[in-house]
Every structure is written in structure tokens, then in C-alpha cells.
Amino acid sequence: TGATGFLGKLLSEKLLRSCPDIKKLYMLARPKKNKDTTKRIQEQFDDVLYDKLRKERPNFIQKIVVVEGDVGQIGLGMNEQDRLKVMNDVEFIFHGAATVRFDEPLKTAVEINVRGTREIFQLARACGKLKAVVHISTAYSNCALNTIDEKFYTSIMPGDKLIDLVETMDEKIINNITPGLLGDFPNTYAYTKALAE
């Protein structure tokens, strides 16, 4: 996921160039700016970033499978056929999709960054050949702390509770209580990434 984002583009190029034994690279993408997912991915691979890959592995595009979906949606917005294909084929999941806007309304940030991560792990549990899930997070997850160690931090609120809150509460009320929920976190991005972790 996140294959059309800044880090996702770099990761996709590196995987396709450095791991020649990859059979298929499934890319979850959503339509955007009046472009369908296939068009978005095709335009992405026209970028100069992929010049070296095009030289070294000119047929790399044959390894790409575009899966239409949206991490902000229940079930990742995937159709059942694509979901079954992923469950049957995928061995590794790289989850890098996120909204990185610092001023994103809390509801949207939770749906993408927290619930989307939960949805990825639910899909991962159903993948029969899965060997690993790599969750790409952010250095800002614990920005409210003065010192950050390499350890797991307890969450200020369970992610499931926050998901329930934004799914059941009126958005105006959510917007009104957002500052209180954020506490020492500077924005909804850092807050939701911390809860996703």
C-alpha cells in the first residue's frame, strides 16, 4: 500500500530492481484526480525515478498487478475477487499508505492511518502464504516525548476505541473534541500514527 506515495515509489522501484525473483507486485491504489488506478500507476512508471529499472529490467511492468482499493475504506475498498487473489498469492505486505497531512480532520486521519492499518492486518491474517508484514510508520509517532527509546510504547488510547469513536460520533463533535484527544500531540497525523503503531 502507499505505492503511489513518495516512499512507496522508491520502495517499489527498489524491490523490482533488486529482487528479480519477485513473481508479482500487487499495488493497492485508488482512483484520484479523475484518473483510474491503472492510469495512475502507468504514469508513475513513466517517471525518471524508474529509468534505471527500465534499463535493467525492461519487462518489469509485467510483474505489476494493480488492485483498486482505498485504505480509508472498510475492507480496504477491495472487491472480493482481488481480495481472494491477494489472500492466495501474497507472501509479503509492505504497508506504507497514510494521510500525511498535518491538518487532516481527525475522522479522516483515523480512517486511513488507524483503521486502514487494522484492515491491513486483518487481510494479512487471511493470507495463506504470508511470511512478513512491514508497517512503514513515522519518526513523529512519539514526538510528544522528550526522549525516544527503541521500545514499544503503550498507546494513550486503544486504536479500536478511537475507530469506534469516529465511526459512531457526529463529525462536528469529533472536530470539537479533537484538541482534547490530541493532548500533547501537535496534529492529527502524529496522533493517529502513534495509535496505529
N, C-alpha and C positions, 0 to 999 in steps of 0.2 A: 504494500500500500504506500501511497505517497510517491509513486514512481514519477509523477509529473512535477513534483516539487524540486527545490534546489538540491537537497541531499539525495533524494530519490533518483534524480537524473544521474548524478555521479555514481551512486551505488549500482544502478542498472548497467551503466557503461562498464564499470569495473568488473562486475560479475560476468557479463557477456564476453568481455575481452580476456579476462584472466582465468575463467573456468570453462574451457572448451567442451567439457563433458556435460554441461547443462543441457538437458533434453528440451525443456520448455521453461519459459519465464512468464508466469501469469502476472499481469499488471491490472490491478483494480483501478479503474478510472471512472470519472463521472463526466457527463456532457457539461460543457462550460462555454460561455460566450458564443452561443449559437453554433457550437461545433460538437459533433458527436464524438464519442470516445476514440473511435478508430482514427478519425481525422486529427484529433489532438495528439495521439501517440505518433502518427506518421510525421506530423510537423515537428514533434520533439526530436525524432531521429534524423531530421534534416539539419539539426544544429551542428555547429563547428565542434562542439564537445565530442561528437561521435566520429570525427574524421579518422582518428587512429583506428578505431574499431572497424569502420567501413573498409579501411585498407587491409587490416589484418584478418578480418572475418567478414568478407563481403556478403555472405548469406545469413548474417546474424538475425535479420528481420524474420526469418522463417521460424525462429525459436520463440518469438513473441506471441503470446495469446492475450488479447485484450478482453478483460472481463468488466462489463459495465456494472457499476455499483457506486455506493456512496457510504463511507464510514459513519456519516452522521445519521444514517437510517437504520431502523431495526433490521436485523439480518443482513446488514451491510448493503442493503438495497439490491442484492443479487437475485437473479432468477434461479429457480430450482435446478435447472439443467446445469448452469455454470457452477452452482454450489456443489452439486454431486461430482462434477468433474474435478473441482479443486479438492474435495474430500478424498477422492480416489487417487489423485496423482501427486499432490504436493508433499514434498519432504521437508522443506524449509520455508518458514514465513519470516519475512522482514516487514515489520510494521512501522512505517515512518509517516503515515498520514496524520495530519493535525491542522487545526487552525492556529496560525502563529500570530494572529492579530492581537495586540495587547488590549485593544478596546472592544473586543468581541463581547456581545451580550452574554451573560453567564449561561443562559439556556443553550445557546448555540455552541459555546465552548465546551459545555458538559456533554452535549450530544455527540460532538466529534471527538474530543480528547479523552473523555472518561468512558462514556457508553460505547464509543467506537472501539476502544481498546478492549473492553469487556466482550464485545461482539467478535473481535478477532480471536480472543482466547476460547470463546465458545465454538467457533469454527475450527480452531486448532485441535480442540478435544475430539472432534469428529473426523479428523484426517487420519486415515488408517496407516499411512506410511511416514507420518511426521517424525522428524529427528530433532528439530530445534525451532524455537521461535526467538527472533531477535526483535526486541522492542527498542526503537530509537526514541529517546526522550530528549531532555534538555539540561543544560547546566543550571537553569533557573529554577529547577524543581524545589530546591531548598534555599532559595535566595533570601528568605526571611531570617535565616540563621546567620550568626556572625562567623561561625566555623563549621565547615562541612567535612565530615569524615567519610571514608569508604565503608559504609554500613547501610543497613536498611533502616529507614526512619518510619516511625509509626505515623499513620495518617491522622490529620486533625478531624477528619470525618470519613467514615467508610464511603467509598465511591458509590456503592449501591444505594446508600441513603440519599446521596446528592442526586443521583439519577432519578430516584423516586420523587424527590422534591421538585425537580424541574419538569418531570412528566405530569405531575398532578397539580401543581400550583399555577395560578394565573401569572402570566409573564410580567405584568405591571408590578405585582407583589414581589416577584423574583428580583426585578430590577431595583425595587426599593430596599430590599434586604441584602443586596449584593455586597455593599461596603462592610456590613457586619459579618457576613460569611467570609469575606476575604481576609479579615483580620490584618495581620502584618504583611500579607502578600500584596505586591504593588498592582497586580492586574489579574484578570480572569485567566490569562494564558498560564502564568506561573502557578496559579492556584489549581487549575484543572490538570496540568501536567503532574503536579505533586500528587494529586488524588489518583490519577491514572497509575502512577508508579505504585 
